């Protein structure tokens, strides 16, 4: 199982702050997050952590990893 912690608008869109997803083989963080967050690709800037370390969306995620993701918001 992969633990997913969603922050901000991502938690609102997915209707959950914490999720668990069973993987059937390695996937990228983006692939997993697209499956659980509606409109994920509409957010161009995101902060992703895998196992507590900053990561890119193309990073490979495996069983027992933990993903934390939050959108980057800007204002003026």
C-alpha positions in Angstrom: 0.0 0.0 0.0 1.1 3.5 -0.7 0.0 6.2 1.8 -1.1 9.5 0.2 -1.5 12.7 2.2 -3.4 15.5 0.4 -3.2 19.1 1.4 -5.3 22.2 0.4 -7.4 22.1 -2.7 -6.2 18.5 -3.4 -7.8 17.3 -0.2 -11.0 19.1 -1.1 -11.1 17.7 -4.6 -10.4 14.1 -3.5 -12.8 14.5 -0.5 -10.1 13.1 1.8 -6.9 14.1 3.4 -5.4 10.6 3.8 -5.7 7.8 1.3 -4.1 4.4 0.7 -3.7 2.9 -2.7 -2.6 -0.6 -3.6 0.0 -0.7 -6.3 0.4 -3.4 -8.9 3.9 -2.6 -9.9 5.8 0.7 -9.8 4.1 3.9 -11.0 5.1 7.5 -11.1 3.8 9.9 -8.4 1.8 11.8 -11.2 0.2 8.6 -12.4 -1.0 7.7 -8.8 -2.2 11.3 -8.0 -4.1 11.5 -11.3 -6.1 8.5 -10.2 -7.1 9.9 -6.9 -7.4 13.7 -7.4 -10.0 15.0 -9.9 -8.6 17.8 -12.1 -5.0 17.1 -10.8 -3.5 18.2 -14.1 -5.1 21.6 -13.9 -2.7 22.5 -11.2 0.6 23.3 -12.9 2.6 23.9 -9.8 2.7 21.3 -7.0 4.9 20.4 -4.1 5.5 16.6 -3.9 7.3 14.7 -1.1 8.0 11.0 -1.3 9.0 9.5 2.1 9.6 13.0 3.4 11.9 14.1 0.7 11.2 16.6 -2.1 10.4 14.8 -5.4 9.2 15.4 -8.9 6.0 14.0 -10.4 8.0 11.6 -12.6 9.6 9.9 -9.5 8.8 6.2 -9.2 6.7 5.2 -6.3 6.8 1.7 -4.8 4.9 -0.3 -2.2 5.1 1.2 1.3 6.1 4.6 0.1 4.3 7.7 1.3 3.4 10.6 -0.9 2.5 14.1 0.4 1.3 16.6 -2.2 0.1 20.2 -2.0 -0.8 22.8 -4.7 1.3 25.9 -5.0 -1.0 28.9 -4.7 0.0 32.4 -5.7 -1.7 35.7 -5.2 -1.1 39.3 -5.9 
